[in-house]
Amino acid sequence: MPFQTEVRPPSSTIMLTALRMLAMQPADKHRVGERLLQDLARIAPKAAELCDPAARAEFDRRVVIDLRRLLVSGLIRRVGDGLLGITDRGREALKENPEGLDDTVLMRYPEFRAHLARRRGLVIDPAAGLDGAIEPPADGGEAPMRKAPVVRELQEGFIAFLDGQTATDNPYETDTQAFITWEEGYWEAAGIARNEMA
């Protein structure tokens, strides 16, 4: 299979399509994938995902990962017999983001932030911000003990992989710690994705 510089469809499209479908009626992961392939066939009838088994397998893997991300975030839920349904939170997210969802939206939800942290073996209070910091209490008392902080570059690299970017999309200068940390996050996400499909 030739190297692809573009990931079709992107995670934001997969998640948006899933939420729109599930807002109408429950569906399983296969039905969500079929709908995405129908949409892809209309705009790119010669897309590899439509004719190449390896590209199709990668596409199916990405659909499962993105549905899992919606489940973790509480935007969809299992409704039985392999079916998924939208939650009130999912309806609200769809209303607020009618053009698509990405990790910047999912990071608003403490469950998703905690999920990413658990995947990395870090312990983060779900009430913490993106960097793991907790604001001091308004009453002037002592802030709770801080957990191991999440390095922003590590998170950015992790999210970049989930969004279908390549390792060459690292935005940092190559001779910096930020570059190395971003790469660690990227390859960590890649390893998790490989293990989930094994």
N, C-alpha and C positions, 0 to 999 in steps of 0.2 A: 504494500500500500504506500503511495507517495506521501511524503511529509506534508501535513496540512498546517498552514499558518493561521487558519481561521477555524474556530470551533463552532459547528453548527448543530443545532441551535444553541445559543448561549444559555447559561444557567438562568438568567433573568427571564428568558422566553419560556423555558421549561416550567419554571415556577409560576409565571403569570398564566400560562395555558392551563396548568393543573388547577390553580385556584378558580379560574373562570369556569372550567368544566365542573369542578366539585361544587361550585355555587349553584349550579343547575340541578345536579343529582350526583349521588355517590358513584364512584367508578374505581376500577382497580388500576394497578400500575401499567398493565398491558394496554388498557383502553387509553390511558393518558399518552403512552408511547405511540399508539396507532394514530391518535389525533395529531400529534406533533409531526409524524411522518407524512400524513396527508397534507398538512400545511407546508412542509418542506417540499413535497412533490409539486405543489403549485408554483413555488417561487424558484426552485432549483431542481428541475426534473432529472438531471443527471448527477445529483448529489451521491457521493460514495455511500452514504447511509442507506440509500434505497437499493443498491445493487451489490455492494461488497460486504460479505459476511463479517469480516473483521471490523469494518467501520460500523456495521449494525450492532455488533456486540458491544463496542465502545459506547455507542449511542444509548443502548439499553442500560449499561452500567451507569451512565451519567443521569439518566432519568431516575433510577433507583436512588442514587446519592442525593439528587435534588429533592425528591419526595421525602427522603429521610430528614433532610434539613428543614423542610416545612413541618414535619411531624415534631421534631425536637423543639422547634420554635413555637409550637402550639397553634399553628395556623390551620392545620388539618388534623384529623384524628381517625383512628380505625373505627369502622362502624360494623364490622363483622363480615364473615365470608370473603376475606381478602379485599373488601371495599374500603375506600377512604372517603371521608366527608369533610366539608369545610367547617370551621369553628366560627364563633362570633368574632374572635380575634382575627381570623383569616378574612372574614367579610370586611372588617374595618381596614385591614392592611390593603385589601384590594380596592376599597373605596378611596383610600389615601394615596395609592400608587397605581392608578389605572394604566400607566404606560409600562409597568414592569417592576419587579422586585429584584434586589441584589443583596449582597451581604451587608451593605450599609443599613438596609431596612431590617434584616434579621438581627443585626447586632444591637438593635433597640431592645430586644427581648432577653431578659436575664437567663432564661433557660438555654438559649442558643450560645450566649457567652460562656456559661458554665459548661456546656457540652464541649465547646472548643478547648476550654481549659482542661477538662478531664481527658480529652484525647491527647493532650500534650503532657499529661501527668502533673499539671499544676493545680493548685487549690486556690480558687478565687471565690470570694463572696459574691453571690448572684446580684447583690445590690451595687457592686462595684462598677465603675466606669470602664471604658475600653482599656485603660492602662492599669486596671486593678486597684486604683486609688479610691479611698473612701473619704468623702468630705468630713471634716470635724463636725461633731454635733453642734446644733445651733445654741444649745444651752451652755456652751463653753466647757463642757466636760471633756474628758480625754477621749480621743478617737479610739475605736477598737483597734487591736493589734492588726497591722497590715499583713496580708498574706504575700507570698512570693509575687512580685509584680510581673505582669505580662509585658514583654518587650514589644513595643508597637511594631517594629520592623518584622519580628517573628510572626505576628498576627497578619501583617500586610502580605508577607510571602505565602502564608497558609491560605489566606483568602484568595490570593492571585491564582493559586492552583485550582481552587474550587470554581473560580470564574473562567477557567479555561485558558489562562495566560500561559506563556512559556517561561522557562527559566531565564531567557534572554530579556524578558520584560522588567527585570530588576531595575528600579529607578535610581539606585544609589551608585556612587562612585566605587569602582572595583577595589580600591585600596582602603576601604573603610570597614569598621566593625558593623555598621548598618547594612552594608552589602552582604557580609557573611551571615548576619542574623536573618536577613530577608531570605537568603538561600536556604538556611536551615528550616525556616518555616515552610517554604515551598516544597522542599524534598520530604519533609515530615508528612505533609498532606498527601503527597504522591505515594508514600509508603503506606499510609493508612488506607488510601483508596485501593491499592493493590491487595492489601490484606483483607479488606471487606469483600472483595470479589473472589478471593481464593476459597 
